[in-house]
Structures are given as C-alpha cells and as structure tokens.
Amino acid sequence: MKPGKTLPYFVAVALSALLFNQSASAADVKITPLGSQQGEFCQLDRALVLEDPDGTRILYDPGRTVAGAEDPRLGKIDVILVSHMHGDHVGDKHIEAPGDSDCKSTSFPINALPNTNAANIAHAKGAKIVTGSEMPKFFASKLKALGSDPKNSQLVRFGASRMIGGVTITTVPAVHSNGISGHMIGGELGDMLNAAGLTAYAGPPTGYVLTFSNGLVAYLSGDTGITAEQETVVNDHYDAKLVVINIGDTFTTGPTEAAWVVNELIKPNSVIASHANQPSTRNGKVIAGTRVDSFSKLSKMPVHVPISGRTMSFDSRGKCTGEC
C-alpha cells in the first residue's frame, strides 16, 4: 500500500472482526478430555484438562485413562484436582497409551499403586495437588516418598478458596463414598485393611468450583448424588455457568437425576456429561439409547459430549465457542 493510502472500508471492517474474534478466542477457557480411545467417549473416561486464558493448566480426575506422566496429551500441568479416592478417579491403574479404536478394546495394564496415577503425574510435572477434606495428607506422603515437595499437596476446605495462576479453586460438598483402599496404602497396614474388608478414612468427597480469569465459573461435580448445595452454593452463591456432571447411575446420579439438577437447581448455560459408565459414542457419534443420549434429551441447555482429544472452548458465560 502506498504511503497516505487507507484500507477500503470493507477490508478494514473484515480485519477488525478478525482481530476481535481472535481476541475473544484467546480469552476462552479450553477443555480437553483425555479418554482411553481418541475420538470417543468411553465407559471409564473421567479426565479433563482445563486451561485458563493465562495458560494455567488443570488436570481433573486423571483416573485410568491418562497414560501416566508420559502421556503426550498432558503437556504442562500446573494443578491436579482429585474429587475422591476411588481408583477410577485417582488412578489405581491406567492405559498404556491412548487408543484409536472402539471403547470395548480399552484395557488398563499399568499398575499405578501404591502411588496412584495422580501422585505420579504431580511428581513428574512438578504440579500441585489441590484437594479437600482429609486427602491432602495422603497425597503429601506420596509426593514425599517420590522425592517431591510434600507442600505441593494443598488443602482447600469447603467455603474457602485458593488461587493458582489465574484460577480460583474452591471445594463444595459432594455425597458419595471416599475410602482409601489398602492397596493404595501398602505395607502391613494396607494388608490389614484389605484382610478386614475395610478402607482408610479420607474425609468427605468433594466437588469443585473454578473461577477462571475470564470470569467463567465452572462446577465439577465429582461423583455426587443430588445435594441441596447444588442450588444454595453452586447456583445461588457462585452462579456457575458451566457444569461437568456425572450421569452414570447406580454409583452416582443417573441421567434423569442429573438432568433435574441442571434444569432445576444449577441452571447453567452449558453442561459437559461425565462418568457415563458405558461406551457412549461410536465413531464419535452418540449411541442411541445410552445415558448420554437420555441426559441430552432431558436437559434444557446444551449438553456437550467429552470426546477424547477434542478441545472445547467456553466464554465467560459458559457458552461453547468452538469444537463442542
């Protein structure tokens, strides 16, 4: 362009719109499911990586579908959240590598005990583990045994918060069980607990509320049943606009109960289905008659399926802005 010349009006408008969209996208929260089979949502998929616009990366419930600390999908991890101590959430075993087949071919040949997948990843990544109730002491001991700083296991009680990077983390009540198996403890004490059919006390399980730097408030339910706090705390106080909720039935809320929670108690703008406990997609499409299918039909707001490896983006109001 010659000196003194200006862009045509329509070109200037197009460039302005492009720059605005790029800026808006940069301010979105990105959520990437790490499931057992790339391109699918399988029975034991729990893990999500949530990335703040400032680059802070949070791994939620790594469970069995993250292939240990060397999983190439992890990248930088600053924080690990664990809702409770069951093996499918904390990681008693895990896949060898992400697959690219159907859900039924999933296997978990790698034993992560007694450390747990969560502790192994935190040690390798230098990440903090942020939990509530009585779980921090357990993770502190695991990190110390691995050679990491036990202070990287950090506590957040109900009603309190902790800020890491641009993300404010708090824990909220959940209704579920939360015992630590003897296999995670190891040694004579672990053997005694296993022989007696008992688990060690880990305090109440937790859900999480995350407030991101762009203003988005997200609720991660863990494995809870219906609680009054989903209305009084998650909705009334925190005003969560994005919800990740379990729909697996029997062990957690089922699709009917979960739909009632989001429709009547929390009323977010978007929902991500979680913990379906069955193969839910085939070739990346929801299978008719599954819990995900039922939950999506019952919910009044958009329900997004956590397809492994597909990064979703959400704005400050919890609306999906891409790849949902």
C-alpha positions in Angstrom: 0.0 0.0 0.0 1.3 3.4 -0.9 2.0 6.0 1.8 -1.0 8.0 2.7 -3.5 5.4 1.4 -6.1 3.9 3.7 -7.7 0.5 3.6 -11.0 0.2 1.8 -13.9 0.3 4.3 -15.0 -3.3 3.9 -11.4 -4.6 4.3 -11.0 -2.6 7.5 -14.3 -4.0 8.8 -13.2 -7.6 8.0 -9.8 -7.1 9.7 -11.4 -5.6 12.7 -13.8 -8.5 13.0 -11.0 -11.0 12.6 -8.9 -9.3 15.3 -11.9 -9.2 17.6 -12.7 -12.9 17.1 -9.0 -13.8 17.8 -9.0 -11.7 20.9 -12.3 -13.3 22.1 -11.0 -16.8 21.4 -7.8 -16.0 23.4 -10.0 -15.2 26.4 -11.8 -18.5 26.3 -11.3 -21.4 28.7 -10.2 -24.5 26.8 -11.3 -28.0 28.0 -9.7 -31.2 26.5 -11.0 -34.7 27.6 -8.3 -37.3 27.9 -10.1 -40.6 27.4 -9.0 -44.1 26.6 -9.8 -44.0 22.9 -9.2 -40.9 20.8 -12.3 -39.6 19.2 -14.7 -41.4 21.5 -16.4 -41.1 25.0 -15.8 -44.4 26.7 -17.0 -46.1 29.9 -14.3 -45.0 32.3 -13.4 -41.7 30.8 -13.1 -39.1 33.6 -10.0 -36.9 32.9 -10.2 -33.4 31.7 -7.5 -30.7 31.2 -8.9 -27.2 31.8 -6.8 -24.4 30.5 -7.2 -20.8 31.7 -6.6 -18.0 29.2 -3.5 -17.1 31.1 -2.0 -20.6 30.4 -2.7 -22.2 33.8 -3.5 -25.9 33.1 -5.5 -28.0 35.5 -5.9 -31.8 35.3 -9.2 -33.0 36.8 -9.5 -36.7 38.0 -6.8 -38.3 35.9 -8.1 -41.7 36.7 -7.3 -44.7 34.5 -7.4 -43.0 31.0 -4.3 -40.8 31.3 -1.3 -42.9 30.3 0.8 -41.9 33.3 3.1 -38.9 33.4 4.5 -39.6 29.9 1.1 -39.3 28.2 1.9 -36.9 25.3 -1.5 -35.3 25.6 -0.7 -33.8 29.1 1.8 -31.1 28.3 2.4 -28.7 31.1 0.2 -29.4 34.2 0.1 -26.8 37.0 -2.6 -28.3 39.2 -4.2 -31.7 39.7 -7.7 -31.9 41.2 -9.0 -35.2 42.7 -12.6 -35.4 43.7 -12.2 -38.6 45.7 -10.0 -41.6 46.2 -11.7 -44.3 44.1 -9.4 -45.9 41.6 -11.3 -44.7 38.5 -10.7 -41.1 39.6 -7.3 -41.0 41.4 -5.9 -43.7 39.1 -5.1 -47.2 40.6 -4.1 -48.4 37.1 -4.1 -46.9 33.7 -3.9 -47.4 29.9 -0.5 -48.0 28.3 -1.2 -45.4 25.6 -4.2 -43.6 24.1 -6.0 -45.9 21.7 -7.7 -45.2 18.4 -10.2 -48.0 18.4 -13.7 -48.6 19.9 -14.4 -48.3 23.6 -14.7 -52.1 24.1 -11.0 -52.6 23.3 -9.9 -50.5 26.3 -7.6 -52.1 28.9 -5.6 -50.9 31.9 -2.4 -52.9 32.1 -0.3 -50.5 34.0 -0.4 -50.7 37.9 0.0 -47.2 39.5 -0.2 -48.4 43.1 0.7 -47.6 45.8 1.5 -44.1 44.5 -1.6 -43.5 42.3 -1.6 -42.0 38.8 -2.4 -38.6 40.2 0.6 -38.6 42.5 2.9 -39.9 39.8 1.8 -37.2 37.4 2.2 -34.5 40.0 5.7 -35.6 40.8 6.8 -35.7 37.2 5.2 -32.4 36.3 6.0 -30.5 39.5 2.3 -29.9 39.8 0.3 -29.1 42.9 -2.5 -31.5 44.0 -5.4 -29.4 45.4 -8.0 -31.4 47.4 -10.4 -31.0 50.3 -11.3 -32.9 53.5 -8.6 -35.4 54.7 -7.0 -36.1 51.3 -4.1 -33.6 51.3 -2.1 -35.6 54.0 -2.3 -38.8 51.9 -1.0 -37.0 48.8 1.7 -35.2 50.7 3.1 -38.6 51.9 3.0 -39.9 48.4 4.8 -36.9 47.0 7.4 -37.1 49.7 8.0 -40.8 49.0 8.5 -40.0 45.3 11.0 -37.3 46.1 8.8 -34.2 45.6 7.9 -31.5 48.0 5.0 -32.6 50.2 3.9 -29.0 50.4 2.7 -29.4 46.8 -0.3 -31.2 48.2 -2.5 -28.3 49.2 -5.8 -28.1 51.1 -9.0 -26.2 50.3 -11.8 -26.6 52.8 -15.5 -26.1 52.0 -16.2 -22.4 51.8 -12.6 -21.4 51.3 -10.5 -20.9 48.2 -7.0 -21.0 46.8 -5.8 -19.1 43.7 -3.2 -20.7 41.4 -2.3 -18.8 38.3 -5.5 -17.1 37.2 -7.8 -19.7 38.6 -9.6 -19.5 41.9 -10.3 -23.0 43.3 -12.8 -23.9 45.9 -14.3 -27.2 47.1 -18.0 -27.8 47.6 -19.9 -30.7 49.2 -20.5 -33.9 47.4 -22.4 -37.0 48.5 -20.5 -40.2 47.8 -18.0 -42.5 49.5 -14.3 -41.8 49.8 -12.3 -44.6 51.3 -8.6 -45.2 50.6 -8.1 -48.9 49.7 -5.3 -50.9 51.4 -3.6 -51.3 48.1 -3.0 -47.5 47.9 -1.6 -47.5 51.4 0.6 -50.6 51.0 2.7 -52.3 53.7 1.4 -54.1 56.7 -1.4 -51.5 57.4 -2.6 -51.9 53.8 -2.6 -55.7 54.1 -4.6 -55.5 57.4 -7.2 -53.2 55.9 -7.6 -55.5 52.8 -7.9 -58.6 55.0 -10.6 -56.9 57.1 -12.5 -55.6 54.1 -12.0 -52.0 55.3 -10.8 -48.7 53.7 -9.0 -45.9 55.4 -10.9 -42.7 56.2 -10.3 -39.9 53.7 -13.0 -37.5 54.7 -15.9 -36.4 52.6 -15.6 -36.5 48.8 -15.6 -33.1 47.1 -16.8 -31.2 44.1 -15.0 -28.2 42.8 -16.0 -24.7 41.7 -13.4 -23.0 39.5 -13.4 -19.3 38.7 -11.3 -18.6 35.6 -9.5 -15.3 34.8 -12.1 -14.5 32.0 -14.9 -14.7 34.6 -16.2 -18.2 33.7 -17.4 -20.1 36.8 -17.4 -23.9 36.3 -18.7 -26.6 38.6 -17.1 -30.1 38.6 -19.4 -32.5 40.4 -17.2 -35.4 41.1 -19.4 -38.5 41.8 -22.0 -36.8 43.9 -25.7 -37.5 44.2 -28.2 -34.7 44.5 -27.4 -32.2 47.2 -29.1 -29.0 48.4 -25.8 -27.2 48.0 -26.1 -27.6 44.2 -28.7 -24.8 44.5 -27.7 -22.8 47.5 -23.9 -22.9 46.9 -23.2 -23.7 43.3 -26.0 -21.7 41.8 -27.1 -19.0 44.4 -23.6 -18.1 45.6 -21.1 -19.0 42.8 -23.6 -18.7 39.9 -21.9 -21.4 37.9 -22.4 -21.2 34.1 -20.7 -24.4 33.0 -21.3 -27.7 34.7 -19.4 -31.0 34.4 -21.8 -33.6 35.9 -21.7 -37.4 36.4 -24.6 -39.3 34.8 -23.5 -42.9 35.4 -26.4 -44.2 37.6 -26.1 -46.8 40.5 -22.8 -45.3 41.8 -23.7 -41.6 41.1 -26.7 -39.6 39.8 -28.3 -41.2 36.7 -29.3 -39.2 33.6 -32.7 -38.4 35.0 -31.4 -37.1 38.3 -28.5 -35.2 36.7 -30.9 -33.6 34.3 -33.1 -32.4 37.2 -30.0 -31.0 38.9 -29.0 -28.9 35.9 -32.6 -27.9 35.0 -33.9 -27.1 38.4 -31.0 -26.4 40.8 -28.0 -25.0 39.0 -29.4 -23.8 35.7 -26.1 -23.3 33.8 -25.7 -22.2 30.2 -23.9 -25.4 29.2 -23.2 -28.9 30.5 -20.5 -31.4 29.9 -21.7 -35.0 30.5 -19.3 -37.1 32.6 -18.9 -40.6 34.2 -21.3 -42.4 31.8 -20.1 -45.8 32.8 -20.8 -47.3 29.4 -19.5 -46.8 25.8 -21.3 -43.7 24.8 -20.1 -43.0 21.3 -19.3 -44.9 18.1 -17.2 -43.2 15.5 -17.5 -40.0 17.6 -21.3 -40.0 17.5 -23.6 -40.6 20.5 -25.1 -44.1 20.6 -28.9 -44.0 20.7 -30.4 -45.2 24.0 -27.3 -44.5 26.1 -27.3 -42.5 29.2 -25.7 -39.6 27.3 -28.5 -39.7 24.8 -31.1 -39.7 27.5 -29.4 -37.0 29.5 -29.1 -34.8 26.4 -32.8 -35.1 25.6 -33.9 -34.3 29.2 -31.7 -31.3 29.7 -32.9 -27.8 28.9 -29.5 -26.4 28.0 -26.8 -27.7 25.5 -25.1 -30.9 26.6 -21.6 -31.3 25.2 -20.0 -34.8 24.9 -16.4 -35.0 26.1 -14.9 -36.6 23.0 -11.3 -37.6 23.8 -8.7 -35.4 22.3 -11.2 -32.7 21.1 -10.6 -29.3 22.7 -13.8 -27.4 23.5 -13.8 -23.6 24.2 -16.1 -21.7 26.5 -16.6 -18.0 27.0 -17.2 -16.1 30.3 -20.9 -17.0 30.2 -20.3 -20.8 29.7 -21.3 -20.7 26.1 -19.3 -23.0 23.8 -17.4 -21.1 21.2 -15.8 -23.9 19.4 -15.4 -27.7 18.8 -18.4 -28.8 21.0 
